[in-house]
Amino acid sequence: MIEKVTEELIRDISDGLSWPDSPDFDRAIDILRELPDSQYREIFESLLNDPPAGLALGVAQAVGILECRDALDLKLALAEEPGKWFSHEERAAVRLAAVRSLGVLREPSAVGILFDLIAPGGDTELPMEVVQSIARIGSADSITPLIEKMNDNPPIALSAAGAIAEIGGEEAFTGLVDGLKHEDEYIRSASIWALGKMGDERAIDSLLTIMRECDAFLRADIAWSLGQIGGIRARQLLEALCQNDADLGVRREAAKAILQGAVLGQGSEQPE
């Protein structure tokens, strides 16, 4: 355990954190781990006094690695305003790192700011990272806004649906069933996949209803989802798809779901 924080020590930490994904960064993290947790926030705050982009990125990553909840406000600041003088690419990188670390910290009070970072259109990488962090935080209060984001922003529908399924609960189940009726096929596909991930047999009736009128693309998704849900009824429906569906791809997906253990609900992690 390091007993005293010196200027030289701070300089070593600063130099190391300025080069993320390098051995110097790892050494800086090792130095920080030798310090009391209570000193992390003060050190990070001093480093974020008009930092270069590399150091801001390093701090954004370090707060998550060290699970420094005392520095939550610093993480929120990096997510909202990474640095006014940074380039677009630098700002995006710092913001992504801050969002990922907020998921690691699992602090419910961060959820509101995370949702504010989701904007329709444009780059989807940040919104997808945001919903993954929201899923890790796991607050039931996130379900309704996640459903709204899924329905309003099809490019991130799969990530949002996955987050809804991961948080789980009755509201999540109902929201995903409602998503089966959405006019956007991608949102319907995401809802089908997430219901399979949840594994609730009550979804079978709703899946069967849309299976009677949807295209082959969605029927293949439904076959995968039935395989994840499992049970005798799911297997019977899969066998019917194997024998009767007009599309070869659907028949293959149904056969694969059966082979992977539909009765027990043991399938792959996601559809191909």
C-alpha positions in Angstrom: 0.0 0.0 0.0 1.4 3.4 -1.0 1.2 5.7 2.0 1.8 9.1 0.4 0.6 10.6 -2.9 3.4 12.7 -4.3 3.6 15.0 -7.4 5.8 12.4 -9.0 3.2 9.7 -8.3 0.4 11.8 -9.8 2.6 12.5 -12.9 3.2 8.7 -13.3 -0.5 8.1 -13.1 -1.3 10.9 -15.5 1.3 9.8 -18.0 0.1 6.2 -17.9 -3.6 6.9 -18.1 -3.0 9.1 -21.1 -2.2 6.0 -23.2 -5.2 3.7 -22.9 -4.7 0.1 -24.1 -0.9 0.3 -23.5 1.4 -1.3 -20.8 1.8 2.2 -19.3 -2.0 2.4 -18.7 -1.9 -1.0 -17.0 1.0 0.2 -14.8 -1.0 3.4 -13.8 -4.0 1.2 -12.8 -1.6 -1.0 -10.7 -0.3 2.2 -9.0 -3.9 3.3 -8.3 -4.8 -0.1 -6.8 -1.9 0.4 -4.3 -3.7 3.6 -3.0 -6.7 3.7 -0.6 -10.0 3.8 -2.5 -10.8 7.0 -0.7 -8.1 8.9 -2.7 -9.3 7.9 -6.1 -11.9 10.6 -6.6 -9.5 13.4 -5.6 -6.8 12.1 -8.0 -9.3 11.8 -10.9 -10.7 15.2 -10.3 -7.2 16.8 -10.4 -6.4 14.9 -13.6 -9.6 16.2 -15.3 -8.6 19.9 -14.9 -8.5 20.8 -18.6 -7.0 17.4 -19.6 -5.9 16.3 -23.1 -8.2 13.9 -24.8 -6.0 10.9 -24.1 -6.0 11.5 -20.4 -9.8 12.1 -20.3 -10.3 8.8 -22.1 -8.0 7.1 -19.7 -9.8 8.5 -16.6 -13.1 7.5 -18.1 -11.9 3.9 -18.4 -10.1 3.9 -15.1 -13.1 4.9 -13.0 -15.0 1.8 -14.3 -12.0 -0.5 -13.9 -11.5 0.5 -10.3 -15.3 0.7 -9.7 -14.9 4.1 -8.1 -18.4 5.1 -7.2 -17.2 8.2 -5.5 -16.3 9.6 -8.9 -19.8 9.1 -10.4 -20.2 12.8 -10.9 -17.0 12.9 -12.9 -18.2 10.1 -15.1 -21.5 11.9 -15.7 -19.7 15.0 -16.7 -17.5 13.1 -19.1 -20.6 11.5 -20.6 -22.5 14.8 -21.0 -19.6 17.0 -22.0 -16.3 15.1 -22.8 -14.3 18.2 -23.6 -15.2 21.3 -25.6 -11.8 21.4 -27.4 -11.7 17.8 -28.4 -12.3 16.6 -31.9 -15.5 14.8 -32.8 -13.7 11.5 -32.7 -12.1 12.2 -29.4 -15.4 13.3 -27.8 -17.1 10.2 -29.1 -14.4 7.9 -27.7 -14.4 9.6 -24.2 -18.2 9.5 -24.1 -18.3 5.8 -25.0 -15.8 5.0 -22.3 -17.7 7.0 -19.7 -21.0 5.3 -20.7 -19.4 1.8 -20.4 -18.0 2.6 -17.0 -21.4 3.9 -15.8 -22.8 0.5 -16.5 -20.0 -1.1 -14.5 -20.8 1.2 -11.5 -24.5 0.2 -11.7 -25.7 3.4 -10.2 -29.5 4.0 -10.7 -29.1 7.8 -10.5 -27.2 7.7 -13.8 -30.1 6.3 -15.8 -31.7 9.6 -16.6 -28.6 11.1 -18.0 -27.9 7.9 -20.0 -31.3 8.1 -21.6 -30.6 11.8 -22.6 -27.7 10.6 -24.6 -29.9 8.5 -27.0 -30.9 10.6 -30.0 -32.8 9.3 -33.0 -30.8 9.0 -36.2 -27.0 9.3 -36.7 -24.4 7.0 -35.3 -25.9 4.0 -33.4 -22.8 3.0 -31.5 -23.3 5.3 -28.5 -27.1 4.6 -28.2 -26.3 0.8 -28.2 -23.7 1.3 -25.5 -26.1 3.4 -23.5 -28.9 0.7 -23.5 -26.3 -1.9 -22.6 -25.2 0.1 -19.6 -28.8 0.7 -18.6 -29.4 -3.0 -18.7 -26.4 -3.6 -16.4 -27.8 -1.0 -14.0 -31.0 -3.1 -14.1 -33.5 -0.6 -12.8 -37.2 -1.6 -13.3 -37.9 2.1 -13.9 -36.0 1.9 -17.1 -38.5 -0.5 -18.8 -41.0 2.1 -20.1 -38.4 4.5 -21.5 -36.5 1.6 -23.1 -39.7 0.5 -24.8 -40.3 4.0 -26.0 -36.7 4.2 -27.4 -37.1 0.8 -29.0 -40.3 1.9 -30.8 -39.0 5.3 -31.9 -35.5 4.2 -33.0 -35.4 1.0 -35.1 -31.6 1.0 -35.5 -31.1 0.3 -31.8 -34.2 -1.9 -31.4 -32.3 -5.1 -30.9 -30.1 -3.6 -28.2 -33.1 -2.0 -26.5 -35.1 -5.2 -26.6 -32.2 -7.1 -25.2 -31.9 -4.6 -22.3 -35.7 -4.9 -21.7 -35.4 -8.7 -21.6 -32.4 -8.6 -19.3 -34.0 -6.4 -16.8 -37.1 -8.6 -17.0 -40.4 -8.5 -15.1 -44.1 -8.2 -16.2 -43.8 -4.8 -17.7 -40.9 -5.9 -19.8 -42.8 -9.0 -21.0 -45.9 -6.9 -21.9 -43.9 -4.3 -23.7 -42.2 -6.9 -25.9 -45.5 -8.6 -26.7 -46.8 -5.2 -27.8 -43.7 -4.8 -29.9 -44.8 -7.8 -32.0 -47.6 -5.5 -33.4 -45.3 -2.7 -34.4 -45.4 -1.7 -38.1 -41.6 -1.7 -38.4 -40.4 -5.2 -39.2 -37.0 -4.7 -37.4 -38.8 -3.8 -34.2 -41.0 -6.8 -34.5 -37.9 -9.0 -35.1 -36.2 -7.5 -32.0 -39.3 -8.2 -29.9 -39.4 -11.8 -31.1 -35.7 -12.3 -30.3 -36.1 -10.7 -26.8 -39.1 -12.8 -26.0 -37.1 -15.9 -26.8 -34.4 -14.6 -24.5 -36.9 -14.1 -21.7 -38.1 -17.7 -22.1 -41.6 -17.1 -20.9 -44.1 -19.7 -22.3 -46.9 -17.1 -22.3 -45.3 -15.6 -25.4 -46.1 -18.6 -27.5 -49.7 -17.6 -28.2 -48.6 -14.1 -29.4 -45.8 -15.6 -31.5 -48.2 -18.0 -33.1 -50.7 -15.2 -33.9 -48.1 -13.2 -35.9 -46.6 -16.4 -37.4 -49.8 -16.9 -39.4 -49.4 -13.7 -41.3 -45.7 -12.7 -41.3 -43.0 -13.2 -43.9 -40.3 -15.9 -43.9 -37.7 -13.6 -42.3 -39.9 -13.2 -39.1 -41.0 -16.9 -39.1 -37.3 -17.9 -38.9 -36.9 -15.5 -36.0 -40.0 -17.1 -34.4 -38.6 -20.6 -34.8 -35.4 -19.5 -33.0 -37.5 -17.9 -30.2 -39.6 -21.0 -29.8 -36.5 -23.0 -29.4 -35.3 -20.7 -26.6 -38.7 -20.8 -24.8 -38.9 -24.6 -24.9 -41.5 -26.9 -23.7 -43.8 -29.5 -25.4 -46.0 -27.0 -27.2 -43.0 -25.1 -28.6 -41.6 -28.3 -29.9 -44.9 -29.2 -31.5 -45.0 -25.9 -33.3 -41.4 -26.3 -34.4 -42.1 -29.8 -35.8 -45.0 -28.3 -37.7 -42.8 -25.6 -39.2 -40.2 -28.3 -40.2 -42.9 -30.3 -42.1 -45.1 -27.6 -43.5 -43.5 -24.2 -43.9 -43.0 -23.2 -47.5 -39.6 -21.5 -46.9 -36.4 -23.7 -46.7 -34.7 -21.2 -44.3 -37.6 -21.4 -41.9 -37.6 -25.2 -42.0 -33.9 -25.3 -41.3 -34.2 -22.8 -38.4 -37.0 -24.9 -36.9 -35.0 -28.1 -37.3 -31.9 -26.5 -35.7 -34.0 -25.3 -32.7 -35.3 -28.8 -32.2 -31.8 -30.3 -32.4 -30.5 -27.7 -29.9 -33.0 -28.8 -27.2 -36.3 -27.0 -27.7 -38.0 -29.1 -25.0 -35.5 -27.8 -22.4 -35.3 -24.4 -23.9 -31.6 -24.7 -24.5 -30.5 -23.0 -27.7 -27.9 -20.6 -29.0 -27.5 -17.1 -27.7 -28.9 -15.3 -30.7 -30.3 -15.9 -34.1 -28.0 -16.0 -37.1 
